[in-house]
Amino acid sequence: MALPNLVVRGSEGLSLVQWEADGSSTTNRICEHKCRTTTFSNDGKKFAWCDMKKVHIMDMITGDIIVSLDQPRTYAMYFSPDADLLCTWEQYTVSKTVPAGTPNFNIWKVADGSCVYSAINKKVNGWRPDWLNGTSVCGKLVGHSVHFFTGNDFHIEKLEVFEVSPNPKPPHKIACFIRGSRGGPASVRIFEFPKFNTEDVLAHKSFFKADTVTIRWNNRGTELLVTAAVDVDTTGESYYGEQSLHYMSCSGETAIVQLPKKGPIYDAAWSPISNQFCAVFGFMPAKACLFNSKCQKLFEFGPTPKNECYFNPHGNLLILAGFGNLRGNIEVWDCSRNSQVNQFTAPDTTYLEWCSDGEHFVTATTAPRLRVNNGYKLWNYTGGLLQTINIPNELNGVCWQPTPAGTYPAPLVKLVASKSLSTQISASKPASYVPPHARGKPSSAAAKQPVTQEPLSKSAQKNKKKREGKKNKKPMDSGLSAEQRDVVQMAKYLLNDSAAQPTQSTSQISEDDKKIKNLRKKLQAIEKLKKQLNDGKQLEKNQLEKLSSENLIIEELAKLGIS
């Protein structure tokens, strides 16, 4: 069965790539020059793109252009759930003739291209309206209020973010983030549309450390995850600030998701069948855990370099990946048996997306994140890499065409014998350094060729001896993991190990020495003030108070055995 179209958008134009299951493909070029943005309708039957001249809307079944809109500056687009409306947003600008600016947010009828709504929305954040699935009700953030396009206004002070539950049938829920003010806590509240009074709150969760939040609903619209973050970690442990993961239910239950390792929370995702979620967290090498809907840990994945997680559309396969500043490790796991199915390496990956068949996925290296080695790859979770397409210039993005639910059956998960992660990483390590005079020669000749080194300076020799001394003094527990060393250290503490805990007498002596040193400093300062007073200098009130404390300091020294 053929796979859905893959949209490829780059500096050379816009293409639709039709893949077959074996990796062969055909390409249909629909635009010959660079496009700014593209979007599909939820069912994948309509496709829109902006070629910086117009916005074009195409019927994916017939391939015909339905309508073209004169909106060359469109920056982002979004279809309504039933695909009869298209929202466009462009950057806000002013001119001498129109100092207040022209409307930059518009809603268009797809059938005839008529504009049904226009407004000014200066910020790129919050411009996109959210529809309640299965209805014509649309909500949009305006200032600190949510305006619904049925005449309802929902206003809360300090409202920053709202997310509509994705369930296809009513009742629909609205999750709202309210920023804290005057030292008070921030909060997330859940309402049921259209009941927005204070007494109508279904669930409420407060937290102090929350400058920004990410709200993730499950597909049923019954539960959500909130990742709260602050830019600065007050403990100084993390460069990435401080994050916490919270669970909320429409029945009123709330909880903090307990993560068994300290460090940043990189990613979290609900399974498409809404029965479990995955979180990736902790200092590298990071951990990941599967939790059920009661926040109980189902399975803990071992520490590996990873920072992203992706469920396939059927929820039976999970990808754990390490992208960005990591090497591009990809682990594929069976969610029902909690066993690793396969693993690959995709260096320089900036984007990954599962295909709707649940068996294939695409990875890409895109600009402007990376401007070299741009291209995309098609993978099968069992067969591995099927095809690599290199783009000579810039690749700006790829995405799969959505398909209606039930188009592809859930794949039967097959276990594949795969190499260990360490083996794959070592296979991809760069070649050893070869000095210039040995390059171009056989490796044996390069090994036999003596390498002359300049004599080390005195300081370099001293540092070298220190390093060699540290290597020779390896601790007994050097082969243990960090967690095992923590257990050993705790055992030493409980057994009053002298190496782990200083004796009381030594500690007491050091404390007395500190007190004596501080008291003597105070006496020296008092002597200087006495001399200034004898010389006729006028002293301040706090200096006179220091003089009056001389007898107390002498008494303290006497108690410590100093006369």
PALUM-446550 format. One record per residue (C-alpha): y negated, x negated, z negated. Coordinates in nm, 4 decimals, m for minus. Example, Ala and Ser with C-alpha at 12.3 -4.5 7.8 and 13.67 -1.06 7.14 Angstrom:
# residues 2
[[0.4500; m1.2300; m0.7800]]
[[0.1060; m1.3670; m0.7140]]
***
This chain:
# residues 563
[[0.0000; 0.0000; 0.0000]]
[[m0.3401; m0.1363; 0.0976]]
[[m0.5872; m0.2310; m0.1720]]
[[m0.9358; m0.0777; m0.1917]]
[[m1.2296; m0.2468; m0.0220]]
[[m1.3906; m0.5502; m0.1798]]
[[m1.7691; m0.5712; m0.1367]]
[[m1.8910; m0.9267; m0.0669]]
[[m2.2679; m0.9766; m0.0927]]
[[m2.4301; m1.3097; m0.0073]]
[[m2.7093; m1.4900; 0.1714]]
[[m2.5372; m1.4286; 0.5080]]
[[m2.5091; m1.0516; 0.4707]]
[[m2.2896; m0.7771; 0.3325]]
[[m1.9210; m0.7277; 0.4118]]
[[m1.6367; m0.4936; 0.3210]]
[[m1.3045; m0.6766; 0.2936]]
[[m0.9854; m0.4690; 0.3248]]
[[m0.6956; m0.6415; 0.1461]]
[[m0.3267; m0.5862; 0.1928]]
[[m0.0897; m0.6347; m0.1008]]
[[0.0395; m0.9643; 0.0481]]
[[m0.3102; m1.1171; 0.0539]]
[[m0.3936; m1.0692; 0.4228]]
[[m0.7311; m0.9108; 0.4932]]
[[m0.9701; m0.7738; 0.7520]]
[[m1.3483; m0.8008; 0.7208]]
[[m1.6083; m0.5461; 0.8289]]
[[m1.9648; m0.6846; 0.8363]]
[[m2.2115; m0.3987; 0.7691]]
[[m2.5318; m0.6005; 0.7231]]
[[m2.6326; m0.9305; 0.8830]]
[[m2.8893; m1.0462; 0.6301]]
[[m2.9257; m1.0769; 0.2540]]
[[m2.9015; m0.7623; 0.0392]]
[[m3.0629; m0.7252; m0.3001]]
[[m2.8289; m0.4728; m0.4640]]
[[m2.5307; m0.2438; m0.4000]]
[[m2.3539; 0.0409; m0.5824]]
[[m2.0548; 0.2742; m0.5432]]
[[m2.0200; 0.6339; m0.6539]]
[[m1.7690; 0.6907; m0.9357]]
[[m1.4990; 0.8106; m0.6940]]
[[m1.5713; 0.5318; m0.4434]]
[[m1.6395; 0.7753; m0.1587]]
[[m2.0085; 0.6835; m0.1224]]
[[m2.1641; 0.3386; m0.1021]]
[[m2.5334; 0.2386; m0.1116]]
[[m2.7068; m0.0914; m0.0464]]
[[m3.0634; m0.2206; m0.0115]]
[[m3.1256; m0.4715; 0.2688]]
[[m3.4902; m0.5227; 0.1629]]
[[m3.5962; m0.2908; 0.4456]]
[[m3.4367; 0.0371; 0.3422]]
[[m3.1762; 0.1834; 0.1108]]
[[m2.8735; 0.3002; 0.3098]]
[[m2.6084; 0.5449; 0.1845]]
[[m2.2733; 0.5402; 0.3640]]
[[m1.9728; 0.7735; 0.3612]]
[[m1.6772; 0.5420; 0.2930]]
[[m1.4264; 0.7836; 0.4518]]
[[m1.5978; 0.8160; 0.7919]]
[[m1.8090; 0.4995; 0.7839]]
[[m2.1213; 0.6974; 0.8841]]
[[m2.4677; 0.6468; 0.7347]]
[[m2.5573; 0.9674; 0.5470]]
[[m2.9242; 0.8876; 0.4906]]
[[m3.1657; 0.5925; 0.4725]]
[[m3.4482; 0.5807; 0.2183]]
[[m3.7749; 0.3955; 0.2730]]
[[m3.7428; 0.1908; m0.0484]]
[[m3.7456; m0.1793; 0.0528]]
[[m3.8288; m0.3111; m0.2971]]
[[m3.5364; m0.1416; m0.4732]]
[[m3.3995; m0.3709; m0.7430]]
[[m3.1202; m0.1541; m0.8921]]
[[m2.9413; 0.1731; m0.8061]]
[[m2.7085; 0.4220; m0.9705]]
[[m2.5189; 0.7328; m0.8480]]
[[m2.4856; 1.0478; m1.0548]]
[[m2.1229; 1.1318; m1.1543]]
[[m2.0818; 1.3877; m0.8728]]
[[m2.2613; 1.1541; m0.6244]]
[[m2.5126; 1.4171; m0.5107]]
[[m2.8060; 1.2137; m0.6546]]
[[m2.9054; 0.8488; m0.6300]]
[[m3.1416; 0.6802; m0.8795]]
[[m3.3440; 0.3785; m0.7662]]
[[m3.5612; 0.1413; m0.9678]]
[[m3.8041; m0.1256; m0.8465]]
[[m4.0269; m0.3653; m1.0366]]
[[m4.3500; m0.2112; m1.1622]]
[[m4.6674; m0.3256; m0.9846]]
[[m5.0365; m0.2367; m0.9847]]
[[m5.3062; m0.2768; m0.7186]]
[[m5.6811; m0.2441; m0.6860]]
[[m5.6483; 0.0924; m0.5186]]
[[m5.3901; 0.2193; m0.7727]]
[[m5.4668; 0.0416; m1.1035]]
[[m5.2295; 0.2681; m1.2993]]
[[m4.9395; 0.1723; m1.0741]]
[[m4.7146; 0.3865; m0.8568]]
[[m4.3878; 0.5467; m0.9758]]
[[m4.1105; 0.2890; m0.9633]]
[[m3.8210; 0.5077; m1.0827]]
[[m3.7037; 0.7776; m0.8413]]
[[m3.4148; 1.0240; m0.8099]]
[[m3.3105; 1.1205; m0.4553]]
[[m3.0887; 1.3884; m0.3058]]
[[m2.8099; 1.2165; m0.1146]]
[[m2.7683; 1.5026; 0.1317]]
[[m3.1194; 1.4928; 0.2816]]
[[m3.3002; 1.1982; 0.1151]]
[[m3.5615; 1.4144; m0.0586]]
[[m3.7137; 1.2857; m0.3842]]
[[m3.6537; 1.5234; m0.6766]]
[[m3.8098; 1.3146; m0.9570]]
[[m4.0536; 1.0200; m0.9905]]
[[m4.1817; 0.8331; m1.2940]]
[[m4.3194; 0.4991; m1.4086]]
[[m4.0687; 0.2846; m1.5966]]
[[m4.2103; m0.0617; m1.6573]]
[[m3.9078; m0.2236; m1.8250]]
[[m3.5802; m0.3059; m1.6551]]
[[m3.3966; m0.2259; m1.9788]]
[[m3.3389; 0.1443; m2.0320]]
[[m3.4428; 0.2571; m1.6818]]
[[m3.0981; 0.3887; m1.5906]]
[[m3.0244; 0.7529; m1.6798]]
[[m2.6861; 0.8500; m1.8239]]
[[m2.5185; 1.1724; m1.7129]]
[[m2.2871; 1.3755; m1.9294]]
[[m1.9690; 1.3747; m1.7226]]
[[m1.8781; 1.7076; m1.5702]]
[[m2.2308; 1.8459; m1.6141]]
[[m2.5717; 1.8227; m1.4486]]
[[m2.7316; 1.7083; m1.7762]]
[[m2.8967; 1.3683; m1.7553]]
[[m3.0462; 1.1644; m2.0399]]
[[m3.3049; 0.8862; m2.0089]]
[[m3.4787; 0.6594; m2.2595]]
[[m3.8568; 0.7124; m2.2642]]
[[m4.0337; 0.5076; m2.5292]]
[[m3.8459; 0.5822; m2.8517]]
[[m3.7106; 0.9170; m2.7298]]
[[m3.4222; 1.0369; m2.5157]]
[[m3.5358; 1.2925; m2.2596]]
[[m3.2663; 1.5185; m2.1142]]
[[m3.3273; 1.6725; m1.7734]]
[[m3.2518; 2.0222; m1.8981]]
[[m3.5692; 2.0538; m2.1034]]
[[m3.4324; 1.8989; m2.4242]]
[[m3.6205; 1.6124; m2.5891]]
[[m3.4472; 1.4001; m2.8508]]
[[m3.6927; 1.1910; m3.0546]]
[[m3.6143; 0.9394; m3.3299]]
[[m3.8556; 0.6745; m3.4559]]
[[m3.7576; 0.3177; m3.3594]]
[[m3.4833; 0.4387; m3.1219]]
[[m3.3894; 0.1404; m2.9027]]
[[m3.0572; 0.2124; m2.7291]]
[[m2.8469; 0.5212; m2.6585]]
[[m2.5020; 0.5540; m2.5019]]
[[m2.3401; 0.8761; m2.3772]]
[[m1.9667; 0.9234; m2.4369]]
[[m1.7666; 0.8959; m2.1099]]
[[m1.5240; 1.1843; m2.1728]]
[[m1.5015; 1.4084; m1.8622]]
[[m1.5209; 1.7394; m2.0509]]
[[m1.7535; 1.8687; m2.3269]]
[[m1.8354; 1.8262; m2.6059]]
[[m2.0264; 1.5081; m2.5249]]
[[m2.1520; 1.2687; m2.7917]]
[[m2.4666; 1.0535; m2.8000]]
[[m2.4673; 0.7234; m2.9926]]
[[m2.8166; 0.5983; m3.0861]]
[[m2.9286; 0.2637; m3.2259]]
[[m3.2325; 0.2796; m3.4553]]
[[m3.3985; m0.0516; m3.5386]]
[[m3.4696; m0.1232; m3.9058]]
[[m3.8308; m0.1390; m4.0257]]
[[m4.0129; m0.2712; m4.3341]]
[[m3.7066; m0.4525; m4.4600]]
[[m3.4837; m0.1479; m4.4215]]
[[m3.1443; m0.1529; m4.2478]]
[[m3.0816; m0.0711; m3.8833]]
[[m2.8336; 0.2035; m3.8029]]
[[m2.6226; 0.3681; m3.5360]]
[[m2.5880; 0.7479; m3.5454]]
[[m2.3618; 0.9782; m3.3453]]
[[m2.4790; 1.3250; m3.2385]]
[[m2.3117; 1.6005; m3.0403]]
[[m2.5189; 1.7275; m2.7479]]
[[m2.7459; 1.9228; m2.7854]]
[[m2.7516; 1.9202; m3.1712]]
[[m2.9985; 1.6512; m3.2721]]
[[m3.1195; 1.7534; m3.6193]]
[[m3.0718; 1.5257; m3.9178]]
[[m2.8017; 1.7493; m4.0644]]
[[m2.6116; 1.7385; m3.7322]]
[[m2.5226; 1.3680; m3.7547]]
[[m2.1466; 1.3260; m3.6971]]
[[m2.1294; 0.9641; m3.8139]]
[[m2.3762; 0.7112; m3.9511]]
[[m2.3430; 0.3344; m3.9934]]
[[m2.6125; 0.1080; m4.1424]]
[[m2.6360; m0.2716; m4.1282]]
[[m2.9078; m0.5238; m4.2085]]
[[m2.8211; m0.8024; m3.9642]]
[[m2.8826; m0.6192; m3.6363]]
[[m3.1691; m0.7114; m3.4027]]
[[m2.9647; m0.5976; m3.1022]]
[[m2.6427; m0.3995; m3.0606]]
[[m2.3839; m0.3374; m2.7909]]
[[m2.2175; 0.0059; m2.8057]]
[[m1.8756; 0.0555; m2.6421]]
[[m1.7207; 0.4047; m2.6273]]
[[m1.3510; 0.4574; m2.5678]]
[[m1.2625; 0.6706; m2.2644]]
[[m1.1845; 0.9753; m2.4774]]
[[m1.5333; 0.9737; m2.6287]]
[[m1.3923; 0.9915; m2.9830]]
[[m1.4531; 0.6398; m3.1154]]
[[m1.6809; 0.3465; m3.0470]]
[[m1.7322; m0.0202; m3.1270]]
[[m2.0710; m0.1641; m3.2224]]
[[m2.1355; m0.5371; m3.1904]]
[[m2.4443; m0.6123; m3.4004]]
[[m2.6230; m0.9441; m3.3565]]
[[m2.9147; m1.1456; m3.4924]]
[[m3.0588; m1.4448; m3.3114]]
[[m3.0550; m1.6769; m3.6159]]
[[m2.7527; m1.7481; m3.8341]]
[[m2.8931; m1.7908; m4.1875]]
[[m2.5826; m1.9894; m4.2931]]
[[m2.6482; m2.2485; m4.0213]]
[[m2.2846; m2.2330; m3.9073]]
[[m2.3415; m2.1028; m3.5539]]
[[m2.5786; m2.1922; m3.2720]]
[[m2.5274; m1.8439; m3.1254]]
[[m2.6765; m1.6557; m3.4185]]
[[m2.4642; m1.4169; m3.6219]]
[[m2.2564; m1.1206; m3.5035]]
[[m2.0498; m0.8503; m3.6678]]
[[m1.8134; m0.5903; m3.5233]]
[[m1.8157; m0.2313; m3.6517]]
[[m1.5993; 0.0731; m3.5832]]
[[m1.7244; 0.4335; m3.5800]]
[[m1.5465; 0.7627; m3.5244]]
[[m1.6909; 1.1029; m3.4346]]
[[m1.5007; 1.2399; m3.7341]]
[[m1.7325; 1.0380; m3.9601]]
[[m1.5156; 0.7329; m4.0316]]
[[m1.6843; 0.3909; m4.0222]]
[[m1.5572; 0.0394; m4.0945]]
[[m1.6284; m0.3290; m4.0468]]
[[m1.3614; m0.4867; m3.8271]]
[[m1.2196; m0.7743; m4.0314]]
[[m1.1812; m1.0825; m3.8114]]
[[m0.9547; m1.3615; m3.9436]]
[[m1.1648; m1.6522; m3.8169]]
[[m1.5308; m1.7408; m3.8619]]
[[m1.7592; m1.7868; m3.5649]]
[[m1.9239; m1.5951; m3.2799]]
[[m1.7879; m1.2665; m3.1451]]
[[m1.7657; m1.3349; m2.7729]]
[[m1.6266; m1.0089; m2.6388]]
[[m1.4675; m0.6760; m2.7318]]
[[m1.3095; m0.4080; m2.5132]]
[[m1.1278; m0.0764; m2.5509]]
[[m0.7996; m0.0182; m2.3734]]
[[m0.8434; 0.2440; m2.0963]]
[[m0.5902; 0.4660; m2.2774]]
[[m0.8116; 0.4465; m2.5918]]
[[m0.5279; 0.3652; m2.8346]]
[[m0.6298; 0.0055; m2.9121]]
[[m0.9040; m0.2503; m2.8617]]
[[m0.9263; m0.6268; m2.8274]]
[[m1.1783; m0.8682; m2.9810]]
[[m1.2338; m1.2370; m2.8967]]
[[m1.3978; m1.4368; m3.1744]]
[[m1.4205; m1.7597; m3.3753]]
[[m1.5278; m2.1180; m3.3217]]
[[m1.3427; m2.2905; m3.0378]]
[[m1.0529; m2.2789; m2.9855]]
[[m1.1170; m1.9064; m3.0250]]
[[m0.8766; m1.6377; m3.1387]]
[[m0.8204; m1.2843; m3.0128]]
[[m0.6657; m0.9823; m3.1824]]
[[m0.5426; m0.6391; m3.0828]]
[[m0.6393; m0.3585; m3.3247]]
[[m0.5344; 0.0040; m3.3333]]
[[m0.7822; 0.2913; m3.3698]]
[[m0.7646; 0.2533; m3.7507]]
[[m0.8861; m0.1100; m3.7250]]
[[m0.5431; m0.2366; m3.8297]]
[[m0.4409; m0.5642; m3.6678]]
[[m0.1517; m0.5154; m3.4249]]
[[m0.1205; m0.8662; m3.2832]]
[[m0.3024; m1.1979; m3.3104]]
[[m0.3213; m1.4292; m3.0088]]
[[m0.3075; m1.8014; m3.0768]]
[[m0.6159; m2.0262; m3.0635]]
[[m0.7005; m2.1273; m2.7061]]
[[m1.0292; m2.1845; m2.5169]]
[[m1.1260; m1.8227; m2.4339]]
[[m1.4351; m1.6032; m2.4577]]
[[m1.3671; m1.2883; m2.2482]]
[[m1.1084; m1.0089; m2.2379]]
[[m1.0218; m0.7578; m1.9618]]
[[m0.7728; m0.4673; m1.9736]]
[[m0.6337; m0.3573; m1.6400]]
[[m0.7126; 0.0073; m1.5427]]
[[m0.3748; 0.1281; m1.6743]]
[[m0.4075; m0.0485; m2.0108]]
[[m0.0692; m0.2234; m1.9958]]
[[m0.1977; m0.5714; m1.9052]]
[[m0.4675; m0.7800; m2.0723]]
[[m0.6441; m1.0896; m1.9433]]
[[m0.7869; m1.3409; m2.1912]]
[[m1.0127; m1.5875; m2.0114]]
[[m1.2356; m1.8842; m2.0860]]
[[m1.5343; m1.8969; m1.8498]]
[[m1.8910; m2.0289; m1.8663]]
[[m1.8792; m2.3711; m2.0297]]
[[m1.4978; m2.3516; m2.0562]]
[[m1.2407; m2.4622; m1.8002]]
[[m1.1500; m2.1251; m1.6567]]
[[m0.8167; m2.0631; m1.8307]]
[[m0.6683; m1.7192; m1.7553]]
[[m0.3874; m1.5773; m1.9705]]
[[m0.2151; m1.2517; m1.8713]]
[[m0.0479; m1.0578; m2.1560]]
[[0.1839; m0.7581; m2.1708]]
[[0.0199; m0.5143; m2.4161]]
[[0.3374; m0.3221; m2.4971]]
[[0.5549; m0.6251; m2.5820]]
[[0.2699; m0.8559; m2.6962]]
[[0.4118; m1.1338; m2.4804]]
[[0.2441; m1.3671; m2.2346]]
[[0.3284; m1.2832; m1.8758]]
[[0.1536; m1.5560; m1.6790]]
[[m0.1401; m1.7927; m1.6832]]
[[m0.3656; m1.9644; m1.4329]]
[[m0.6723; m2.1856; m1.4091]]
[[m0.9858; m2.0790; m1.2162]]
[[m1.2628; m2.3378; m1.2738]]
[[m1.6316; m2.2413; m1.2349]]
[[m1.5564; m1.8681; m1.2481]]
[[m1.8594; m1.6486; m1.3186]]
[[m1.7031; m1.3066; m1.2490]]
[[m1.3626; m1.1400; m1.2895]]
[[m1.2627; m0.7805; m1.2113]]
[[m0.9269; m0.6030; m1.2035]]
[[m0.8375; m0.4059; m0.8927]]
[[m0.7644; m0.0368; m0.9544]]
[[m0.3941; m0.0926; m0.8698]]
[[m0.3611; m0.2820; m1.2001]]
[[m0.1751; m0.5750; m1.0386]]
[[m0.4453; m0.7700; m0.8519]]
[[m0.7753; m0.9111; m0.9679]]
[[m1.0576; m1.1095; m0.8136]]
[[m1.2485; m1.4086; m0.9499]]
[[m1.5734; m1.5415; m0.8036]]
[[m1.8243; m1.8227; m0.8355]]
[[m2.1654; m1.6702; m0.7689]]
[[m2.5331; m1.7631; m0.7483]]
[[m2.7730; m1.7959; m0.9193]]
[[m2.5355; m1.8825; m1.2085]]
[[m2.3824; m2.1580; m0.9947]]
[[m2.5193; m2.2620; m0.6576]]
[[m2.2318; m2.4927; m0.5544]]
[[m1.8696; m2.4129; m0.4657]]
[[m1.9531; m2.0457; m0.4181]]
[[m1.6614; m1.8259; m0.3152]]
[[m1.3999; m1.5786; m0.4381]]
[[m1.0226; m1.5701; m0.4934]]
[[m0.7615; m1.2932; m0.4864]]
[[m0.4875; m1.3120; m0.7520]]
[[m0.1713; m1.1251; m0.8360]]
[[m0.0680; m1.1333; m1.2013]]
[[0.2880; m1.2343; m1.1013]]
[[0.2364; m1.4240; m0.7745]]
[[m0.0755; m1.6126; m0.8780]]
[[m0.3397; m1.7165; m0.6264]]
[[m0.3005; m1.5308; m0.2947]]
[[m0.6134; m1.6316; m0.1054]]
[[m0.9270; m1.8428; m0.1502]]
[[m1.2456; m1.7711; 0.0451]]
[[m1.5174; m2.0370; 0.0332]]
[[m1.8751; m1.9289; 0.1071]]
[[m2.0818; m2.2066; 0.2696]]
[[m2.4112; m2.0776; 0.1320]]
[[m2.4819; m1.8410; m0.1582]]
[[m2.2464; m1.5714; m0.2819]]
[[m2.4455; m1.3196; m0.4877]]
[[m2.1680; m1.0863; m0.5968]]
[[m1.8352; m0.9164; m0.5333]]
[[m1.6979; m0.5829; m0.6592]]
[[m1.4010; m0.3554; m0.5960]]
[[m1.4365; m0.0085; m0.4498]]
[[m1.3523; 0.2467; m0.7244]]
[[m1.0658; 0.4873; m0.6594]]
[[m0.9906; 0.8300; m0.8124]]
[[m0.7530; 0.8333; m1.1094]]
[[m0.3872; 0.8517; m1.0049]]
[[m0.4356; 0.6716; m0.6733]]
[[m0.2155; 0.3829; m0.7877]]
[[0.0769; 0.4174; m1.0315]]
[[0.0889; 0.1941; m1.3376]]
[[0.2665; m0.1329; m1.2517]]
[[0.5964; m0.2195; m1.4163]]
[[0.5175; m0.5389; m1.6048]]
[[0.7327; m0.8336; m1.4981]]
[[0.7722; m1.1439; m1.7113]]
[[0.7124; m1.4661; m1.5213]]
[[0.8295; m1.8063; m1.6386]]
[[0.5104; m2.0085; m1.6574]]
[[0.4060; m2.3495; m1.7705]]
[[0.2395; m2.3943; m2.1039]]
[[m0.1369; m2.3903; m2.1215]]
[[m0.1498; m2.7546; m2.2268]]
[[0.0551; m2.8513; m1.9186]]
[[m0.1844; m2.6684; m1.6860]]
[[m0.4887; m2.8200; m1.8486]]
[[m0.3496; m3.1724; m1.8295]]
[[m0.2620; m3.1195; m1.4633]]
[[m0.6243; m3.0365; m1.3869]]
[[m0.7767; m3.3341; m1.5703]]
[[m0.9931; m3.5629; m1.3569]]
[[m0.8512; m3.8945; m1.2405]]
[[m0.8927; m4.2016; m1.4590]]
[[m1.1978; m4.4195; m1.4067]]
[[m1.1500; m4.7096; m1.1661]]
[[m1.4049; m4.9962; m1.1750]]
[[m1.5992; m5.0580; m0.8506]]
[[m1.4262; m5.3865; m0.7680]]
[[m1.0800; m5.2198; m0.7868]]
[[m1.1592; m4.9107; m0.5799]]
[[m0.9766; m4.8728; m0.2494]]
[[m0.6865; m5.0889; m0.3701]]
[[m0.3359; m4.9783; m0.4706]]
[[m0.3091; m4.8585; m0.8284]]
[[m0.0822; m5.1507; m0.9223]]
[[m0.3386; m5.3984; m0.7966]]
[[m0.6112; m5.2196; m0.9862]]
[[m0.4009; m5.2367; m1.3013]]
[[m0.3322; m5.6100; m1.2630]]
[[m0.6933; m5.6949; m1.1850]]
[[m0.8584; m5.8192; m1.5049]]
[[m1.1721; m5.6323; m1.6062]]
[[m1.4450; m5.8572; m1.7365]]
[[m1.6614; m5.7220; m2.0152]]
[[m1.9904; m5.8434; m2.1470]]
[[m1.9795; m5.9784; m2.5053]]
[[m2.0682; m5.7190; m2.7682]]
[[m2.3774; m5.7512; m2.9811]]
[[m2.3484; m5.7997; m3.3580]]
[[m2.4222; m5.4352; m3.4330]]
[[m2.1705; m5.3190; m3.1687]]
[[m1.9040; m5.5486; m3.3168]]
[[m1.9767; m5.4092; m3.6637]]
[[m1.9442; m5.0477; m3.5411]]
[[m1.6212; m5.1360; m3.3600]]
[[m1.4697; m5.2730; m3.6831]]
[[m1.5696; m4.9526; m3.8648]]
[[m1.4028; m4.7373; m3.6007]]
[[m1.0854; m4.9432; m3.6086]]
[[m1.0812; m4.9222; m3.9881]]
[[m1.1056; m4.5441; m3.9771]]
[[m0.8196; m4.5268; m3.7251]]
[[m0.5990; m4.7383; m3.9504]]
[[m0.6749; m4.5149; m4.2505]]
[[m0.5274; m4.1962; m4.1129]]
[[m0.4836; m3.9250; m4.3772]]
[[m0.1335; m3.7955; m4.4470]]
[[m0.2284; m3.4509; m4.3163]]
[[m0.3848; m3.5695; m3.9880]]
[[m0.1132; m3.3972; m3.7878]]
[[m0.1834; m3.0600; m3.9435]]
[[m0.3985; m2.7860; m3.8006]]
[[m0.7376; m2.6974; m3.9512]]
[[m0.5916; m2.3949; m4.1304]]
[[m0.3007; m2.6008; m4.2695]]
[[m0.5460; m2.8649; m4.3964]]
[[m0.7400; m2.5894; m4.5724]]
[[m0.4189; m2.4813; m4.7481]]
[[m0.3440; m2.8406; m4.8550]]
[[m0.6994; m2.8842; m4.9841]]
[[m0.6726; m2.5619; m5.1873]]
[[m0.3380; m2.6758; m5.3315]]
[[m0.4933; m3.0050; m5.4405]]
[[m0.7749; m2.8168; m5.6062]]
[[m0.5378; m2.5850; m5.7963]]
[[m0.3259; m2.8814; m5.9108]]
[[m0.6384; m3.0652; m6.0341]]
[[m0.5788; m3.3424; m5.7839]]
[[m0.8132; m3.6269; m5.8703]]
[[m0.8811; m3.6957; m5.5028]]
[[m0.9916; m3.3374; m5.4400]]
[[m1.1793; m3.2637; m5.7639]]
[[m1.3887; m3.5160; m5.9657]]
[[m1.3107; m3.5452; m6.3385]]
[[m1.5391; m3.3778; m6.5882]]
[[m1.6493; m3.7016; m6.7520]]
[[m1.7620; m3.8559; m6.4234]]
[[m1.9472; m3.5414; m6.3291]]
[[m2.1107; m3.5190; m6.6722]]
[[m2.2244; m3.8816; m6.6610]]
[[m2.3854; m3.8365; m6.3210]]
[[m2.5688; m3.5250; m6.4405]]
[[m2.7015; m3.7056; m6.7531]]
[[m2.8212; m3.9948; m6.5401]]
[[m3.0153; m3.7553; m6.3198]]
[[m3.1798; m3.5903; m6.6227]]
[[m3.2784; m3.9263; m6.7741]]
[[m3.4257; m4.0415; m6.4433]]
[[m3.6326; m3.7241; m6.4042]]
[[m3.7592; m3.7314; m6.7640]]
[[m3.8677; m4.0957; m6.7310]]
[[m4.0602; m4.0086; m6.4157]]
[[m4.2450; m3.7381; m6.6084]]
[[m4.3351; m3.9853; m6.8881]]
[[m4.4712; m4.2322; m6.6340]]
[[m4.6892; m3.9556; m6.4866]]
[[m4.8153; m3.8672; m6.8377]]
[[m4.9083; m4.2315; m6.9042]]
[[m5.1187; m4.2354; m6.5869]]
[[m5.2970; m3.9168; m6.6964]]
[[m5.3698; m4.0688; m7.0373]]
[[m5.5296; m4.3698; m6.8732]]
[[m5.7446; m4.1426; m6.6519]]
[[m5.8516; m3.9441; m6.9590]]
[[m5.9490; m4.2650; m7.1459]]
[[m6.1546; m4.3714; m6.8435]]
[[m6.3585; m4.0519; m6.8813]]
[[m6.2122; m3.8586; m6.5873]]
[[m6.2136; m3.4780; m6.6124]]
[[m5.8523; m3.3492; m6.5915]]
[[m5.7366; m3.0184; m6.4459]]
[[m5.5693; m2.7442; m6.6502]]
[[m5.2209; m2.8197; m6.5202]]
[[m5.2680; m3.1919; m6.5937]]
[[m5.3621; m3.1136; m6.9548]]
[[m5.0478; m2.9012; m6.9814]]
[[m4.8413; m3.2012; m6.8690]]
[[m4.9992; m3.4110; m7.1480]]
[[m4.9015; m3.1529; m7.4080]]
[[m4.5354; m3.1689; m7.2984]]
[[m4.4962; m3.5376; m7.3885]]
[[m4.3305; m3.4722; m7.7274]]
[[m4.0791; m3.2322; m7.5735]]
[[m3.9790; m3.4906; m7.3119]]
[[m3.9316; m3.7580; m7.5801]]
[[m3.7080; m3.5187; m7.7749]]
[[m3.4983; m3.4490; m7.4659]]
[[m3.4495; m3.8225; m7.4089]]
[[m3.3471; m3.8667; m7.7705]]
[[m3.0768; m3.6007; m7.7306]]
[[m2.9459; m3.7988; m7.4334]]
[[m2.9317; m4.1189; m7.6425]]
[[m3.2506; m4.2768; m7.5084]]
[[m3.5096; m4.3849; m7.7681]]
***
